[in-house]
Amino acid sequence: MTTAYVTHGRYPEHDLMHHPEHAGRIRAVWQRLEEAGVLPQLQRSTPDEIPLETLALVHAQTYLDKLAQIRDMQLKQVALLDADTYFAPNSYTIARLSAGGVVRAVDEVLAGRADNALAAVRPPGHHAMPEYAMGFCLFGNIALAARYAQQHYALKRVLIVDYDVHHGNGTQAMFYDDPSVLFVSTHQYPFYPGTGALNETGRGAGTGYTLNVPLQGGHGDKSFAQIFERVLWPAAQRFQPELLLVSAGFDAHFADPLAQMRLSLSGYAHITRELIAMARQLCGGKIVFVMEGGYNLEVLSNGVLNIVYALLGAPTVSDPLGPNYKTEPDVTPLVDKVREIHGLS
């Protein structure tokens, strides 16, 4: 089993002190993987900047031109593109390296150089819209990787699973009318960015290929296990993907400062292993995990480490924070409703 590990030493150059999405996030991941001794078992790959023509697969040219113009202003300090999303002097390059990291991970798997892959990248991408930046995100990393896989490897069906606590509105927008990409999102709702309702199921030919599981705060390991068993598995089996891409956010953990969900690291490890089993059964094990949110550094770094353990086939789970002892809401009525809406009964 060969696992590609894609990251870049320049990712910390995109930084804003005291912002939740700061350079310390990726440094914490690097440090934890080194401490755990797993790096020698991984096939390291350093990405290039994503080509402009690939960015244009999901982003409007006017938006790409705007970012290039801001870059050309040679900023001496950080600018804000919206209330949450910053643009530092090197952010244009680093964001292209982030998107390039996810594309490189897909290349490693689909070209047969690796069985599976982890893209430890930043800034994250799943909130970036076709026409503008949003929610800490500049480019739609995972959406770009899906389009790249379709364009360069002639894939007909790509499954994207997003378990970040925030709805991946950018990813959804980029594939909302497209039946070749099944987008499945579990997220806290109502919550930022305000999208991801049950009735958001796609448009036109894409109707039914967006599957949202909007959760009130308080859901944790048991709820997610049921969602994966009763919703994601049958939806994936019906779709029969050729590649599985995962937006891996660790902000649904009970210790995350930005949300109110109750997953533990062990619960995250369970759904990670379910996704790997799904890929093994449906698409020859072709799966790429992509780092998104997660703002407690201990949770984030151990969560990414657990992805590595699972990709390598090791039984180890690192969970220094332990379980969530609070009672969860009953997720069964919501699961039943999702199954009804999407014909999974």
Secondary structure by P-SEA (a helix, b strand, c coil): cbbbbbbbccccccccccccccaaaaaaaaaaaaaaccccccbbbbbcccccccccccccaaaaaaaaaaaaccccbbbbcccccccccaaaaaaaaaaaaaaaaaaaaaaccccccccccccccccccccccccccccaaaaaaaaaaaaaccccbbbbbbcccccaaaaaaaccccccbbbbbbbbcccccccccccccccccccccbbbbcccccccaaaaaaaaaccaaaaaaaacccbbbbbccccccccccccbbbbcaaaaaaaaaaaaaaaaaccccbbbbbbcccccaaaaaaaaaaaaaaaacccbbbbcccccccccccaaaaaaaaaaaaccc
